[in-house]
């Protein structure tokens, strides 16, 4: 079918997709937002790498004294190395916690336990301080899978990951996303801006001889001033640290001074202390159905290019179920993935979250665009929100606010435009950042527009051979079971709707039409008008459909004179045209 385009050739109205067509506007309701961090908020995290014993004996009591907690990224193969020297690659002259002590750190002190791999090997590099040979893809995966399994075997569900040495690349990030919900870097020294990038959390490395308490306090102040998230990364906390930064130590007394400073800011309500997984923006009320793609492109998701946008079951998605995702490949023309349309409130701010792995890209972008519709389903505006123009892995998080008071429903459009692009999309979320009060829907004046009662309740036809009730799931995706099958006969045939009471003013009509076969002719739409006595007085031809495929039929109608008191929709099929089509979800609303 012909695509209606807005603003640029790469933006296509979601009406052409029809997977999420909403001909009857969605209902009134109060949806309670369940997002933990609905706006930029100052946060600070204390993270510790490797799992040394001093995390339990020095760091945890120091933080607890000030009501603070931390996250420890544990090297699972080093757990239980309680004497020195030992074989732990991170540092063989350090004592590590036992499993019981790690459990104590979690249960007694409220710390989060994350994964730091199995044996502290570089995941993306070799040589120059790393192991001599670069790890294979299978070995990289084993570092993540086996460490998570080891933690799980001791009752710890680890969802946070930090690569040893902060060593990662695109493929490491993609694999980390299949096992964990976040990844903290080490060489990536910066703050984190709301709504964050879950798979590359920036940090501030803390090393005696390189970092002062005054510098760290300034980082806390910066987070407060700019409402950002500062993540501190420590290793050994000891009473008398080495002054060599590359020993990665920090003094217990200095940690105490920093913690005391943070405590004053927490008590003043200026900043929150969070473990890493609690610092991520999360929510429990995803407005988009089917967005983990476990059932493929279903529940209203659709595409205009089923050759380049396909359901993928190859394990290229993200935690917690990475098996399923959507594969996006560039073609000769831009292609689009459309989400279902969902109701939104103009008074509410929203957040889109989605996992995007752009594994290949020569030119172009994978972009995110929002289509906006009014209460009767008319497209009224759109917003270009975000794009990835390089090869990268990320949790792509970006806010969205309806552009006007007229916006009642919205749909996400993912655009693939360029050359050499292969990407994977998973776990798409639309979260309300607070309570949303959805406006009341207009009343659908059409009776039995979904044909759940067949051709009845005022619907009739002059050719039962041409218009037949169908219950074989050929209807609109939102309610496909029942529809009307249009099967052209030798003579033109007509289906008439119930009569609707009308008065002077504007009306909107909509329907789902899927033409599956055609060699000639058309499926047409015509409005019959009647006076108060039911006498036909006039009519208006509206449109003809001839293109194969599913489409949304949008019609505008105003009574032609004050005499008109009632009107009905007439659908016709040209005689001798060999047309086969399915009609469903007919709606009629006062604009």
Secondary structure as UniProt FT lines:
FT   TURN            9..10
FT   HELIX           14..16
FT   TURN            19..20
FT   STRAND          30..31
FT   STRAND          43..50
FT   HELIX           55..59
FT   HELIX           60..65
FT   TURN            66..67
FT   STRAND          71..74
FT   HELIX           76..78
FT   TURN            79..80
FT   TURN            92..93
FT   HELIX           99..107
FT   TURN            108..109
FT   STRAND          112..115
FT   TURN            128..129
FT   HELIX           137..153
FT   TURN            154..155
FT   STRAND          160..161
FT   HELIX           164..166
FT   HELIX           170..179
FT   STRAND          182..189
FT   TURN            194..195
FT   TURN            198..199
FT   STRAND          201..205
FT   TURN            208..210
FT   HELIX           213..226
FT   STRAND          229..234
FT   STRAND          236..238
FT   HELIX           245..247
FT   STRAND          249..251
FT   HELIX           252..267
FT   TURN            268..269
FT   STRAND          272..273
FT   HELIX           276..279
FT   TURN            289..292
FT   TURN            294..295
FT   TURN            299..300
FT   STRAND          302..303
FT   TURN            306..308
FT   STRAND          309..312
FT   TURN            319..320
FT   TURN            322..323
FT   STRAND          325..329
FT   STRAND          335..338
FT   STRAND          342..343
FT   TURN            346..347
FT   STRAND          349..360
FT   STRAND          363..373
FT   TURN            375..376
FT   STRAND          379..388
FT   STRAND          392..401
FT   TURN            405..406
FT   STRAND          409..419
FT   STRAND          422..432
FT   STRAND          436..437
FT   TURN            447..450
FT   TURN            452..453
FT   TURN            457..458
FT   STRAND          460..461
FT   TURN            464..466
FT   STRAND          467..470
FT   HELIX           477..479
FT   STRAND          483..487
FT   STRAND          493..496
FT   STRAND          500..501
FT   STRAND          506..517
FT   STRAND          523..530
FT   TURN            532..533
FT   STRAND          536..545
FT   STRAND          549..558
FT   TURN            562..563
FT   STRAND          566..573
FT   TURN            575..576
FT   STRAND          580..590
//
